[in-house]
Amino acid sequence: MKAGWVGWLLVACALQPVTARAEWQPVEQIQTYAVTGSSGAALYNSIGERGPQLGVSRAVAHTTFKLTWTRKYEHRGNACVLAVARPKLIITYTLPKPAAKLPAPVQASWATFITGIETHERVHGDYITQMVRDIEAMSVGFSADNDPDCRKIRVELTKRLGELSARQRQQGRDFDKLEMSEGGNIRRLVLQLVNGP
């Protein structure tokens, strides 16, 4: 029985396409900053004092990422081809966390608030991940003719990657605008926290 199973496994592996690439996944991590208070309003005031600095104001939460690539360029005739583009993506969510135990009613209110905030930030993480997948799809096989030193390809690739990055940033801004508008999800979560126990 074991030999038959192993034989089947070898056959199954042999049938996999040679060109199949290992599926990568982003590494996600959460960083927290401490907030204080024993009411929803006090906790939100503490967020305003300690939240991540974005420009001249502070945010409740923030999503950042670090993206590096393993790339392999190949010469094919006089052309340069990007044969391998393997990403390593680390997404970091920065979220508030109470520094002390909260009274039960405030804890329940906080739990609803922070779940909603984390859900919002993970949408940003999804946008970032999709951008990287789009970059990967566009990059592998990308080529530049008359580029024996593989210089032209890098310039053109940087330009195209800039377009994908700009699209992701705009997508994030549009999402934030919707979520923070009158009746938006983030505004509702903040009002529930501040007006709660």
SULWO-V913341 format. One record per helix or strand of 2 or more residues. SS is the DSSP state (helix for helix, strand for strand). FROM is the first residue (numbers start at 0). LEN is the number of residues. If there is no record, write none. Layout:
{{SS FROM LEN} {SS FROM LEN}}
This chain:
{{helix 1 14} {strand 26 9} {helix 39 11} {strand 52 2} {strand 56 2} {strand 61 15} {strand 78 20} {helix 103 36} {strand 142 2} {helix 151 29} {helix 184 11}}
